[in-house]
Amino acid sequence: MGQLAGCVVYLQHFGLQDYPFRLTPDTRYAFDHPGHREALNVVLVALDAGEGFIKVTGEVGTGKTLLCRRLLALLEERAVTAYLPNPHVNPNGLRLALAEELGLQCPRNLGQHRVMQLLRERLLELAADERPVVFIIDEAQAMPGETLEALRLISNLETEQRKLVHLVLLGQPELDQRLAGRKLRQLRQRISFSHQLQPLDVADVANYLRFRLQQAGHDGAPLFSRAAVRHLARSSRGVPRLVNILAHKALLVAFGKGASRVEARHVLRAVADTDDARAPDTLPWLGIALGGLLVLSTAAGAVLASGALG
């Protein structure tokens, strides 16, 4: 009961109904910032043009999985979609995953040639019904080399007029490094559209914070000062996941101090407690002085213990 009471007090303190900076990819908190909008436009234009292979890369925490969910929602009425969230499978596992997503029931021990035959038949049926198929693969940098080659062979499924399946790869920059290798040059040459997600700038971070706070029920004065926003943008390098972590911790620090909004000093304490955050160059001594210690009240500690990050 004590932890629950602490959570309620924390939310009431800032005029919130929900935790605004959870790490789960909740589409209610999908901020339509220019980088994601541009990436979605590139993918949709490429699909409309009938392109077979499209690639989107971005650093860890830039929102690729959330982008993937938005893309699936946008395609729901215009295409048959197949989604592979964990691509660390062997080639036949890849083919069977696609077959299952397309409604085919294939025994696990079915030979690869038979699976490909069934896939082609199913894709031809969908093409005859004017239903394009889009196969979206998240975390594609983790896909084994032989599975990437199997993906290229799947892209060969086509008629004289059109591709039978469109492939969208989402991955970290390591995907580009892997595709640069000689063994995967045939696959690399098939990728006709590419896009790289860019980090948020200071204005984007300010809008991002405002949007997520509004989604969580806040309708009062800004909870983050301008200086706090600048420090957040700089320390997070514009990576949304880090923005979430730092903003959440900064709110806890402010709450523990009884402050009604987050100031730069609260963000700096959050930065000192976060390994992947970059300490502002203007105050290198402060991170050392803090020694990575957050000073929180008992109630704020209860909020952390309750798993407020989701």
Secondary structure, 3 states (H helix, E strand, C coil): CHHHHHHHHHHHHHCCCCCCCCCCCCHHHCCCCHHHHHHHHHHHHHHHCCCCEEEEECCCCCCHHHHHHHHHHHHCCCCEEEEECCCCCCHHHHHHHHHHHCCCCCCCCCCHHHHHHHHHHHHHHHHHCCCCEEEEECCHHHCCHHHHHHHHHHHCCECCCCECCEEEEEECCHHHHHHCCHHHHHHHHHCCEEEECCCCCHHHHHHHHHHHHHHCCCCCCCCECHHHHHHHHHHHCCCHHHHHHHHHHHHHHHHHCCCCCECHHHHHHHHHCCCCCCCCCCCHHHHHHHCCCCCCCHHHHHHHHCCCCC
